[in-house]
Amino acid sequence: MNQLTAFIQTICENQKVYILQSEEGFATSFSEEYEYEDGSHLEVICFWSTEALAVQSCFNQWENHGIQALDLTVFLEEWLFGMFEEVALAGINFNENVHGEEIDPLDLVLGVIQELKQQNTSLKLNHFESLDDIKKMALELKESFTV
């Protein structure tokens, strides 16, 4: 099982995602793989599937950050779509050396929805009627930016 699959399975089972936050903001990094048109690296907002993994990352540039749990619904409906609008990537289980997997937030939305359906898990949604509505929106946004 790869890191992304394990991340998605864990957050769907626990219905929580963890972030590191300080007075200056959230734990972020810059992409090693993706760049803006001007050559600068895309921002990566980092997330962890368990509190224990988040704790292990509270070193170096993130040593002054505290751990905050996000409800999976808020992560799915608000954070990931907001990150797409801001042109930021999701960082998956980054370690204390600021290394981890990077993924487009809409791809993460689709992966989470697929896993929730496989687990036959439902979420109490705040902004969408169903998981299918979230999937439809993610696919429409992806299509509008690849044409």
C-alpha positions as CSV (number, residue, x, y, z in Angstrom):
1,M,0.0,0.0,0.0
2,N,1.4,3.4,-1.0
3,Q,1.5,6.5,1.3
4,L,-1.4,8.2,-0.5
5,T,-3.7,5.1,-0.2
6,A,-2.8,4.6,3.5
7,F,-3.5,8.3,4.1
8,I,-6.9,8.2,2.5
9,Q,-8.0,5.0,4.2
10,T,-6.9,6.3,7.6
11,I,-8.7,9.7,7.3
12,C,-11.9,8.0,6.0
13,E,-11.9,5.5,8.9
14,N,-11.2,8.1,11.6
15,Q,-13.0,11.0,9.8
16,K,-10.2,13.3,11.0
17,V,-7.3,15.0,9.3
18,Y,-4.5,16.8,11.2
19,I,-2.8,20.0,10.5
20,L,0.0,22.0,12.3
21,Q,-0.8,25.6,13.1
22,S,1.0,28.5,14.7
23,E,0.4,32.2,15.0
24,E,2.0,32.6,11.6
25,G,-0.3,30.1,9.9
26,F,-0.3,26.5,8.9
27,A,2.5,24.1,8.2
28,T,3.4,24.7,4.5
29,S,6.2,23.9,2.2
30,F,7.0,24.4,-1.5
31,S,6.5,21.8,-4.1
32,E,9.5,19.9,-5.3
33,E,7.6,18.8,-8.4
34,Y,5.3,21.6,-9.5
35,E,5.8,25.3,-10.5
36,Y,3.8,28.3,-11.4
37,E,4.2,29.8,-14.8
38,D,6.7,32.3,-13.4
39,G,9.0,29.4,-12.3
40,S,8.2,29.7,-8.6
41,H,7.2,26.6,-6.7
42,L,3.6,25.9,-5.8
43,E,2.7,26.1,-2.1
44,V,2.0,22.8,-0.3
45,I,-0.3,22.8,2.7
46,C,0.6,19.8,4.8
47,F,-1.8,17.3,6.4
48,W,-1.4,14.2,8.5
49,S,-3.6,11.1,8.8
50,T,-2.9,10.6,12.5
51,E,-2.1,12.8,15.5
52,A,1.1,10.7,16.1
53,L,2.4,11.4,12.6
54,A,1.7,15.1,13.1
55,V,3.6,15.1,16.4
56,Q,6.6,13.5,14.7
57,S,6.7,16.5,12.3
58,C,6.8,19.2,15.0
59,F,10.5,19.9,14.5
60,N,12.7,22.4,12.7
61,Q,10.5,25.0,10.9
62,W,7.4,23.5,12.5
63,E,8.6,23.3,16.1
64,N,6.3,26.2,17.2
65,H,3.2,24.7,15.6
66,G,0.4,23.0,17.5
67,I,-1.7,20.2,16.3
68,Q,-5.3,20.8,15.2
69,A,-7.8,18.1,14.1
70,L,-10.1,18.9,11.2
71,D,-13.4,17.0,10.7
72,L,-13.2,15.1,7.4
73,T,-16.3,16.9,6.2
74,V,-14.7,20.3,6.6
75,F,-11.5,19.1,5.0
76,L,-13.4,17.6,2.0
77,E,-16.0,20.4,1.5
78,E,-14.0,23.5,2.4
79,W,-10.2,23.0,2.7
80,L,-9.6,21.0,-0.5
81,F,-11.8,23.2,-2.7
82,G,-10.3,26.3,-1.2
83,M,-6.8,25.0,-1.9
84,F,-7.8,24.5,-5.5
85,E,-8.9,28.1,-5.7
86,E,-5.7,29.3,-4.2
87,V,-3.6,27.0,-6.4
88,A,-2.0,25.1,-3.6
89,L,-1.2,21.4,-3.3
90,A,-1.9,19.0,-0.4
91,G,1.1,17.5,1.3
92,I,0.5,14.1,2.7
93,N,2.1,12.9,5.9
94,F,5.2,15.1,5.5
95,N,8.0,14.1,7.9
96,E,10.3,16.2,10.1
97,N,12.5,16.8,7.0
98,V,9.6,18.3,5.2
99,H,9.3,15.4,2.7
100,G,6.1,13.7,1.7
101,E,3.8,13.1,-1.1
102,E,2.2,16.0,-3.0
103,I,-1.2,15.8,-4.6
104,D,-3.7,18.1,-6.4
105,P,-6.5,18.8,-3.9
106,L,-9.2,17.8,-6.4
107,D,-7.5,14.4,-6.9
108,L,-7.5,14.0,-3.2
109,V,-11.3,14.9,-3.1
110,L,-11.9,12.2,-5.7
111,G,-9.8,9.6,-3.8
112,V,-11.5,10.3,-0.5
113,I,-15.0,10.0,-2.1
114,Q,-14.0,6.7,-3.7
115,E,-12.7,5.4,-0.4
116,L,-15.8,6.5,1.6
117,K,-18.0,4.7,-0.9
118,Q,-15.8,1.5,-0.7
119,Q,-16.0,1.7,3.1
120,N,-19.8,2.4,2.8
121,T,-19.3,5.4,5.0
122,S,-21.5,8.4,5.0
123,L,-20.7,11.9,6.1
124,K,-23.0,14.6,7.4
125,L,-22.3,17.2,4.7
126,N,-22.7,21.0,5.2
127,H,-22.4,22.4,1.7
128,F,-23.3,19.6,-0.6
129,E,-26.3,17.3,-0.9
130,S,-24.2,14.1,-1.4
131,L,-20.8,12.7,-2.1
132,D,-21.8,12.4,-5.7
133,D,-22.4,16.2,-5.8
134,I,-18.9,16.7,-4.4
135,K,-17.5,14.4,-7.0
136,K,-19.4,16.1,-9.8
137,M,-18.0,19.5,-8.7
138,A,-14.5,18.2,-8.5
139,L,-14.6,16.6,-11.9
140,E,-16.2,19.8,-13.5
141,L,-13.4,21.9,-12.0
142,K,-10.7,19.6,-13.2
143,E,-12.2,19.5,-16.7
144,S,-12.5,23.3,-16.8
145,F,-8.8,23.7,-16.1
146,T,-7.4,21.0,-18.4
147,V,-9.1,22.3,-21.5
